[in-house]
Amino acid sequence: MKLHFAPVLRVAAIVAGTVLSSQSAFAGIDVTIEAAGVQSSQQANIITETFNSQATGVLNAPLVTSIGTYTATADSSIILSADQYGGANGTQYISVGSQAGGPGGSMVLSLNGPADYFGLWWSAVDSQNKLQLYSGGVGGTLLGTYTSADLPAFSAGYFGNPNPPADRNTGEPYAYVNFFGTAGTTFDTIVFSNSNATGFESDNHSIHSVPEPSALLMGGAASVIGLAVARRRRRDA
């Protein structure tokens, strides 16, 4: 089972199990939520940052990973060991907000290239969490802004940390959320924000990369050259 919803400024009713369609000033982003308890991406051909090999503590410098670089405002972001608020399958996770010891703030994930998919284990969802997708960097085109208010109503199965011990933080939902670019839409920047007093906890950040147009052209040229060489060899044989 997956629940589906649409980005901010797309005018549509939220209907569980249905991809919402509507007119929007922004390019299309479709969002789905995995079944309760699923804590990692179910997509193929993805790259995932689990944060398990990263040192715990506040991000005082850019964090370079296989999917991109995380840059945080001062005392806003921290990598933590699993607790009642986060950590997919009881592992390390990243958080933006009061857990870093500051007044909240934001963290920017600059991807290594354009992507048409991003997924995350969004844990302990609360009203101060905000996620934004951009194309062309933070100064580029905003494709969508998402908060807990934009999520569909969760069934009872989503509330509470699903990892043992049982019955932890039962007042907040935990879910794996997928963001898909539609009709050729891609993004290269993701911003996680949280005001003070709480945290935006998440884990298992996954992307599906899209080759740059220049790379596609080079690949096509290489294929043509390879085909020509093969034909010449057959003639000379």
Residue pairs with C-beta under 8 A, 6 or more apart in sequence:
1 17
1 35
2 17
2 32
2 33
2 34
2 35
3 16
3 17
3 32
3 33
3 152
3 154
4 15
4 16
4 17
4 18
4 19
4 20
4 30
4 31
4 32
4 33
4 152
5 14
5 20
5 31
5 33
5 150
5 151
5 152
6 12
6 14
6 20
6 21
6 22
6 24
6 29
6 30
6 31
7 24
7 26
7 29
7 31
7 133
7 143
7 144
7 145
7 146
7 150
8 144
8 145
8 146
8 150
9 24
9 25
9 26
9 144
10 20
10 22
10 23
10 24
10 26
11 22
11 23
11 24
12 20
12 21
12 22
13 20
14 20
14 152
14 153
16 152
16 153
19 30
19 32
20 30
26 141
26 142
26 143
26 144
27 135
27 141
27 143
27 181
27 182
27 183
27 185
28 181
28 182
28 183
28 185
29 133
29 143
29 144
29 179
29 180
29 181
29 182
29 185
29 187
30 179
30 180
30 182
31 146
31 177
31 178
31 179
31 180
32 177
32 178
32 180
33 151
33 152
33 175
33 176
33 177
33 178
34 42
34 175
34 176
34 177
34 178
36 155
36 157
36 158
36 162
36 175
37 157
37 162
38 176
39 88
39 89
39 121
39 162
39 176
39 203
39 204
40 48
40 88
40 89
40 121
40 176
40 204
40 206
41 48
41 119
41 176
41 178
41 204
41 206
42 176
43 117
43 119
43 178
43 206
43 208
45 208
46 117
46 119
46 206
46 207
46 208
47 66
47 67
47 206
47 207
47 208
47 209
48 67
48 204
48 205
48 206
49 65
49 66
49 67
49 204
49 205
49 206
50 88
50 91
50 92
50 203
50 204
51 79
51 91
51 92
51 93
51 94
51 203
52 91
52 92
54 63
54 65
54 79
54 92
55 79
56 78
56 79
56 80
56 81
56 92
57 78
57 79
58 75
58 77
58 78
58 100
58 101
59 70
59 71
59 72
59 76
59 77
59 78
59 79
59 100
59 107
62 69
62 70
62 71
63 69
63 70
63 71
66 112
67 109
67 111
67 112
67 205
67 206
67 207
68 109
68 110
68 111
68 112
68 207
69 109
69 110
70 77
70 94
70 107
70 108
70 109
71 107
71 108
71 110
72 96
72 100
72 105
72 106
72 107
72 108
73 105
73 106
73 107
74 102
74 105
75 100
75 101
75 102
75 103
75 105
76 96
76 97
76 100
76 102
76 104
76 105
76 106
76 107
76 194
77 94
77 95
77 96
77 100
77 105
77 107
77 192
78 94
78 95
78 99
78 100
78 101
79 92
79 93
79 94
79 95
80 86
80 87
80 92
80 93
80 94
80 95
80 99
81 87
81 92
82 90
82 91
82 92
82 93
82 163
84 124
84 161
84 168
84 169
85 95
85 99
85 123
85 124
85 161
85 169
85 199
85 201
86 93
86 95
86 121
86 123
86 124
86 161
86 199
86 201
86 202
86 203
87 93
87 123
87 163
87 203
88 121
88 123
88 163
88 203
88 204
89 163
90 163
90 164
91 203
92 203
93 121
93 123
93 201
93 202
93 203
94 107
94 201
94 202
94 203
95 199
95 200
95 201
95 202
96 104
96 105
96 106
96 107
96 192
96 193
96 194
96 199
96 200
97 104
97 105
97 128
97 194
97 195
97 196
97 197
97 198
97 199
97 200
98 104
98 196
98 197
98 198
98 199
99 199
103 195
103 196
104 128
104 193
104 194
104 195
104 196
104 197
105 193
105 194
106 191
106 192
106 193
106 194
107 191
107 192
107 193
108 138
108 189
108 190
108 191
108 192
109 189
109 190
109 191
109 192
109 205
110 137
110 188
110 189
111 187
111 188
111 189
111 190
111 207
111 209
112 209
113 188
113 209
113 210
113 211
113 212
114 135
114 186
114 187
114 188
114 209
114 210
114 212
115 181
115 186
115 187
115 188
115 207
115 208
115 209
115 210
116 180
116 181
116 184
116 185
116 186
116 187
116 208
116 210
117 178
117 179
117 180
117 181
117 206
117 207
117 208
118 133
118 178
118 179
118 187
118 190
118 205
118 206
118 207
119 176
119 177
119 178
119 179
119 204
119 205
119 206
119 207
120 176
120 177
120 202
120 203
120 204
120 205
120 206
121 174
121 175
121 176
121 202
121 203
121 204
122 129
122 131
122 174
122 175
122 176
122 177
122 201
122 202
123 161
123 174
123 201
123 202
123 203
124 161
124 169
124 172
124 174
124 199
124 201
125 148
125 151
125 172
125 173
125 174
125 175
126 148
126 172
126 198
127 147
127 148
127 149
128 194
128 195
128 197
128 198
128 200
129 147
129 148
129 192
129 193
129 194
129 198
129 200
130 145
130 146
130 147
130 191
130 192
130 193
130 194
130 200
131 145
131 146
131 147
131 190
131 191
131 192
131 193
131 200
132 142
132 144
132 145
132 146
132 190
132 191
132 193
133 142
133 143
133 144
133 179
133 187
133 189
133 190
134 140
134 141
134 142
134 143
134 187
134 188
134 189
134 190
134 191
135 141
135 143
135 185
135 186
135 187
135 188
135 189
136 188
136 189
137 188
137 189
138 189
138 191
140 188
140 189
143 181
143 185
143 187
144 179
151 173
151 175
151 177
154 173
154 175
158 173
158 174
158 175
159 170
159 171
159 172
159 173
159 174
160 167
160 168
160 169
160 170
160 171
160 172
160 174
161 168
161 169
161 174
162 174
176 204
181 187
186 210
192 200
192 202
193 200
194 200
211 219
